[in-house]
Amino acid sequence: MNIKIKVLPKYAYLISSAIAFIFFCFFAYKAFVAYLIHKEFYGDGMDVLVSLRAALAGIMFLLIVIFFQFIKIKDLQSQRTILRGIFIGWSSLFIVLIILNLHLIHFIIFSGIAALINLISLFSLVDLIKEERNTLTNKEIYLLQKLANKK
């Protein structure tokens, strides 16, 4: 598929990690404020609300780490599979937020942007895979040259 806008998978991972970092900061802030309020009213201990917000912040932090690990992968087929999964994740979050709570407009916009960037990167990656199939690697060129010298 020939598209005019090209986004490399590296940049899609970086944008996804930046959006996950925004979500991480939001949930960490909300967990901290909820913890302070709970501590002020009830003393020590953890509330379910505090635990859930802290868990969401932890999940976002793990996603950030995973996105940075995905940058190291060089195989284009593996990156295509990963980008499909990331696109499904962001787009399902986008759709669920629209259906369940339309008031969370910032989350809807950020998840929609991440899904769109990953989709564009997925289409760009398909073009890169097609180009890679039509080129020879250095090892293949070397082997063809050795084969040509034998005749």
N, C-alpha and C positions, 0 to 999 in steps of 0.2 A: 504494500500500500504506500503510495507516494504522498507524503504530506509535506507541507512547506515548513512547518515548525518542527524542529528536531530537539528532543530532550534526551540526553544521555542518561542511562540508569543511575549513574553516580549522582547526578543532580536531583533525580526523583527521590533517591534515598535521603539526600541532604534536606530536601524540602519536607519530606515525610518526618524526618527526625526533628526539624524545626517546629513543625506543627505539633508533634508529640511533646516537644519541650514546652510549648505554650500550654498545652493541656496539663502537663506535669506541674508547671508553676501554679496554675489555677487550682488544681486539686490539693496540692501541698499547702497553699495559702488557706484554702477553705478548711482543710483538716487542722491546721494550726489554730485558726480562729475558733473552730468548734471545740478544740481541746481546751483552749483558754476559757471559753465560756462554760464548758462542762466543769472544769476545775474550780472556777469561781463559784458556781452554784452548788455543786455536789461534793467538792473536795477531790481527792485523788481517785483514780480509776479511769477506765476507758468506756466511752459510749459507743454504741453501734454505728452512729453517724460518723464519729471520728475514725473508727476503724475502717469503714467503707471508703471514706475519702482518702485515707492514708494508703489503703490497698490500691485504689485507682491511681494515685500518684506513683506508687511502686510499679504498677503495671506499665505506666507511661515511661518510667525510667528504664525498665527492661526493654521496651520497644525501641527506645533511643539507642541503647547499646546494640541491639540486634540490627538496627538499620546501619549503624556504623560498621558492623561485621559484614553485612551484605556488600558493602563497597569493595571489599577485598576479593570478591569472587570474580574471576576473569572469564569463565565459561558463559557464552551467550545464551545457550539453551537453559542453563540453570537460572540465569538472570531473568529470562523470560517467564519461567515458572514462578519465581519469587515475585516478579512484578505483577503477575496475574493474581497471586494470593493477596498482595498488598492492595491492589485495585479492588478486589472483592471485599476486603476488610473495610477500606475507606468508604466505598460506595454503599455497603450495607449499613454502616454507621450513619451515613448521610440519609438514607431512606428511612431508617428506624427513627432518627431524630425528627424528620419531617412528619412521620405518622404519629409518634407519641407526644412530642412536645415541641410545638412550633415556636415557642417563646425563647428557645435557646438558639437564637439566630447566629451568634458568633460561632458556636460549635458547628452549626449547619454549614455556614460559609467556609470555615476552615476545612471541614471534612470533604466538602464538595470540591474545593480547590485542590486538595491532595489527591482525590480520586481522578480529577481531570488531568493533572500533571502526570500521574502514573499511567493513565490511559494513553496520553500522547507519547510518553516514554516507551510504552509497550509497542505502539505502532512504529516508532523510530527503531526499536530493537528488531522488529521483524524485517525492516529494510536492511539493517546491519547484518543480520543473519543471511539474508539473500546475497548480499555483497560478499560475505565471507565464503560462501559456498562456491563462488565463481573465481576465487583467487587460490593460488597455491602457497603453501607454507614454505619456509626456507628449507626444511628437511625434504619436502617433496621435490623441490627444484633440484636439490643436491642429488637425490636418488635418481631423478630423470636424467641428469647429466651423466651420472655414472653408468646408467643403462645405455645411454647413447654412445658412450665411449667403448663399450664392450662389443658393439656390432662392427 
